[in-house]
Amino acid sequence: MSEDRQHNAAHDPVRASWREWLLRSMLVSVWLVLAGRLVFLQMIQGPRLRHQVEKQWAAHEVLPARPGDITDRNGRLLATTVSVRSLFVVPARIEQRWQFAAQLADALGRDRDGVFQRISAHGDKQFLWMARRLTDEQAAVIRDLDLPRDCFGFRDEFLRVYPQGEIAAQVLGIRDIDGIGRGGLEEHLNEALRGRDGRRSVARDARGHVVEVSERITRPPQHGQTVRLTLDAVIQLHAQRALQKVMQDWKPKSACAIVLEPHTGGVLAMANCPTFDPNQLDNVPDEAWKNHAIASIYEPGSTFKPFIVATALEQGLIQPDEMFDCEHGEYRMGRRVLHDHHGYGELSVTDILVKSSNIGMAKIGERLTNPGIHATAVKFGFGRKTGIELPGELKGMLRPLRKWNSYSTGSVPMGQEIAVTPLQLISAMAGLANGGRQCTPHLVENQRSGIAGPATVIVSQTVDANVADWIVQGPMTEVVRRGTGRNAKSKDYTVFGKTGTAQKPDPQTGAYSNKLHVSSFICGAPAENPQTLVLVVVDEPSVGPNHYGGTIAAPAAAQILKKTLEQLREREVELATQPRQYR
């Protein structure tokens, strides 16, 4: 026994050493595994895991840019932006969905089933818009509801408002629920008006609540620019009221009016009826959205005649004092027989315009020939867009010269076989009222940051200044003094103008209708130095025995012209009395 004990004792150090080595090896292995895992997580999986953590913890908050204001030429607000509250819900956290939806629907005045179905359809989402642009009263009612506070919330959003209501609605356009411009200047100038949203970092907890807002803004918002227009809100209001009376008295499909400064091309007013209030868009009829001044085309009728006469005079094909035999109201051109409303004998060039003789114009057209007539239409801007800062402008209709025939020689000089927009017509007339210089019509007055092109662009010298002045101060003044435009006469200043009564094609036969007309009148004053032009176009008046432009459109145009000149005069006096530093 003693020998065995001695033998075991002799081997104990070996066993102890082996056990110690084994334990150390195991500890080293464990540490190597842990170290390898740590290296794997840190070096290989680290970037991906960090991204996941940051994605769950950090987020970016959008700092909305405030859309810029739109003002008239005198600084009156036409469109502006206010901050309002919008409601969102967190469907994934809502447990009692029906009860939640019922209370919310009652507060918002909505259908309970509809709200419930909307929440249920997005049951796994952490964010869902429920009501945008709430009133203060609506937001207060929702806050007072007995709803789980982590299931809903409010965010500030911008609401576009139009302080002048219906004034220039089609010109301004609207901004949709997402702040994007739709129609009018809101669409055309969307980039300048909308601005650029900013961003900043926020930290969220596991439930998605914001727990920290970074003091550092990643990208500050760039608010939209303020745009000043050439429009005058007062003149626009008078134009709108005049059209409303036309609609009431004559029951047409539509009517539009444009007021233009001939020397600058600035549009002082552009009104349409029917119209709408951009603050109330629930039940806007389709026809109210259309800006007829740029998006409706029609045959100009007799309002086209001064351009033909001006070109024929400039080219020496006719003389101002020349007499034309108007054939007592019946004139054969090849297989075609032309008629006047009244049978005239010899008429001077002036009286051809004053009495609006189609036969006299046809004879002038024969001297000018088709190439000359076509060139006249082109140089006055017909058949192409004016380039005004509005979407949806039409270019009218001017057929290629190769498609003209002998009928065209008589038709086009009297304003048929050609279709124009109201803006094209008044822009062309500015080329006569402005001493033969035609300016690009425009609505934007300030030219900051590339908002628009130069305020005044001289497109071309349409006719000689002496010829243009003679047309305005001679025949067109006589049209108002003793001709078809007598309803626009004024005691205070010399008015010049031209009436137009164009037949429309019958939808059934395609031939010119004796019942469907476009009645128009264009005028300006004072004739010696025109300060403004006014055009009124009335589509399909349905009341009364006749639909002459001098009867239907001239009184409205005269009223707008009077109010415009009064407003311009008052503005001049106001500016003259202001201290110089405020001008």
Protein Blocks (a to p, Z undefined) as FASTA:
>chain_A
ZZmmmmmmmmmmmmmmmmmmmmmmmmmmmmmmmmmmmmmmmmmmmmmmmmmmmmmmpccd
dddddddddddfkopafbdcdddddddddfklmmblmlmmmmmmmmnopafklmmmmmmm
mmmbcbdcfbghiafklmmmmmmpccdfklgccddddddddfklmnoklmnopadfkopa
eehjllmmmmmmnopaddddddddfkopafbdcfbdfbacddddddddfbdfklmmmmmm
mmmmmmmmnopabdcdddddfknopafbdcddddddfklmklgcfklmpcfklmcccdek
jmlmmmmmmmmmmnopacfkbccdehnopacehjbccddfbdcfbddfklmmmnopaklm
mmmmmmnommlmmmmmmmnogaiaehiacehiaebjaddfklgcfklmmmmmnopaiacd
fklmmmmmmmmmnnopacdddfbfbfgehlaccfbdcfbafbafklmmmmmmmmmmmmmm
mmmmlmmgcfkbccdddddddddddfklopacfkbccddddddddfklcfbdcddddehi
aedjbfcfklmmmmmmmmmmmmmmmmmmmmmmmmmmpcfklZZ
